[in-house]
Amino acid sequence: MLFIQYPPCSTCQKAKKWLDARSVAYTDRHIKEHNPTYEELKAWHEMSGLPLKKFFNTSGMIYRALELKDKLPNMSEEEQLRLLASDGMLVKRPLVIGDDFVLTGFREKEWEEKI
């Protein structure tokens, strides 16, 4: 399982503690140092079944500075994926990628069902 996080993020810290408390094996990846690629994001989006907007960190400063709330609806899926791949801080975190699931953000109930 791949756990993608931004270490200073309090939600990521809670999620990491949750995984560790349950002895879940994972590979830890720093999202700012190793941004997800276009190909990874495309595959994860397809596997997740989630709307692409769920992969955006809508509360982030970059999201707001770029006024993406208004721009995303007019962008193609490819444009959105390329934008996400351009900066890890645009990506919702933490991200957990398993063999057959993708989780965006940390919602304990959802994680208990999937992990």
Secondary structure, DSSP 8 states (H G I E B T S, - for coil): -EEEE-TT-HHHHHHHHHHHHTT---EEEETTTS---HHHHHHHHHHH---GGGGB-TTSHHHHHTTHHHHGGGS-HHHHHHHHHH-GGGB-S-EEE-SS-EEES--HHHHHHH-
